[in-house]
Amino acid sequence: MIKTTIKTVALLAVLSVSAVGCQKETITVERQTGVELRDTVYTVRYSINGVMYAETLIGEQAWAEFLQRMLALAEEGYQVTMSRNAESIQYGMAKDVVTFKTKSKEAAYAWVEEKTEEGYEVTVTYNPQTGEYICVGVK
């Protein structure tokens, strides 16, 4: 009888441990959402003296620095051509061509920014004899 009682108690102990182990637990997991991107992403295609490049810029500051760099290269005698947001640089027939000449670097910067935003491919050269930026937009 003692053996039966011990076996019964042992069996009940094992069953109670098993029952507790099978109970569902509520696990709270906080999901983190992805990083929120608040900056504009620019995919820029450009050429310097005909050599093609592509670059991804994140944010207005990066875009502004890129434009300043392109204008500085134009001042050094390079011909720079650029378009933004993966618009391809086209060689050949164009639908719309606009030209802008200025001695003001700020005015050239503003014009290039406006025209690239409108979807134009813009070429900038600088004439050191006249001190003019020659900007040509093609769409």
Helices and strands as residue ranges (DSSP letters): H 2-22, E 41-48, E 51-58, H 60-75, E 80-84, E 97-102, H 105-117, E 121-127, E 132-138
